[in-house]
Amino acid sequence: MKTLSNVTTVNNVYNAFEKGDIPTVLGLLNKKVIWNEAEGNALADGNPYIGPEAVLNGVFARLGEEHEFFNLKDIELHNMHNDKVLATLRYDGKRKNNGALFNAQAAHLWTLQDGKVVAFQQYVDTKQLADAANK
């Protein structure tokens, strides 16, 4: 079942991210993945990030630099048509610069092909993230 395979792949991405296993996360991305952060998110300044290295440097490294912790909580995966998986979740984090805590609602739309992520679109409460960054 192709859909189950897609959901499994996305679940594997989240499990690896939770463990801090970024090499596994990057290994599940297509070499030409197109990654977009939500409009209004500070990390959107590099949109679209093309390729795993761009995602690593432009998104993951910055998350690590800017946060004491950044966790993904309450993840629910939803099967979609056309090789897409929708994840609804929350970002639970603490900023390094000011100690501000946040718990922001988010959604991720994943597009997969041949067991790899070929596209990612983030949707998130960007106001809450900006408020935490600027406290």
N, C-alpha and C positions, 0 to 999 in steps of 0.2 A: 504494500500500500504506500503510494508515494506521499500522501498527506501525512501519514504517521511518521514516515522517514523525515519529513520536513520539521514536524513538531519535535521529534527526537533530536534533530540537529540543533534547533534553537534552544531546547532544554539543555543540551550539552554545552552550548555557549554560556548560558547563565550559570550552570554548575561550575564550569571552569573559572568564570569571572569571580564567583563567590569565594573560590579557593585561592584566588590570586594567581591562577595558572594562565597568564596572558599568552604564552606561546601556544597553548591549545586553542584559546579563543582565536588568535590570529590564523591558526592552521585551518579553522573552519570557515574562513573568509576566502572567497574567490580572489585570485591575483589582481583582478580589476574591479573589486567591490566598489560600489558607489555609496558612500556613507554621508548622510545628511543629519546634522543636529537641528533641533527646532529653531525656527526663525525667532529671534529675540533672545536666544541663549547665547551667552558669551562665547561658547565654543563653536558657534555657527560662523565665526569669522573665517574659517577655512573651508567652508562648504563649497562644493562637495569634496570630501576627502576621497581620493582615488587610490585604492590599494591598501593592504594591511599595514605597511609601514607608515603611511599617512595617518591612518586611524590610531596607530600606536603613539605617534609623536604628537598629533594634533588633538587627540581626545583622551586616551588612557593616561599618558604621562602627565597631562595637565590636571586631570582629576586627582592623581596621586599627589602632585605638587600643591594643590589648593585645598585639600581636605585632610583632616585628621582621620576621618573615615567616610566612606561613601558606599552604602549598601543598597542592594535591590531587594525589596520586600514585597510580599503578597503577590507574587508573580502568578498570573493565570494565562495560559496559552490557549488560543482560539484558532481552530482550523479555518482557513480561508480558501477561496478558489484561486486558480492561476498561480500555484506554487507560492502562496503567501501565508504567513503566520502572523497573527496579531497577538501581542503580549500587552496585558494591562498590569500595572505594577505601581509601586511607590519608591521614591528615592529617599533614603534615610541617611542624612549626612551631617557632618560638622565641619565648618570652615576653619582653616588654620589661621587666617589673618585676624579673625575677631571672635572665634569660638561660637559663632552663631550656629544654631541647630536648625534643620529643616526636615520636613516630611512632605514631599511634593508628589502629587499625582502625575503619572506618566503613562504613555503608551508607545510601543515600538511596532512598526510595521516592517516585517522581514520578507524579502523575496529570495527564493532559493532556486538553484539549478544544479542538478547532478550532485546533491548532497552538500553543496557549499552555498554560503550567503553571497548573493550577487548585488543586493541593495538593502539599505537600512534607512528608515526615516523615523526620527524621534519626534514625539509630541510630548510636551511637558509644561507644567505651570511655571513659565519663565519668570513671571513677576516674583513668585516666592523665592526662586533661586537668586534673582537679582537683589531682592531685599536682604537675603542672608549675606550675600557678598558685600553689600554696602552698609551693613549695620555699624 
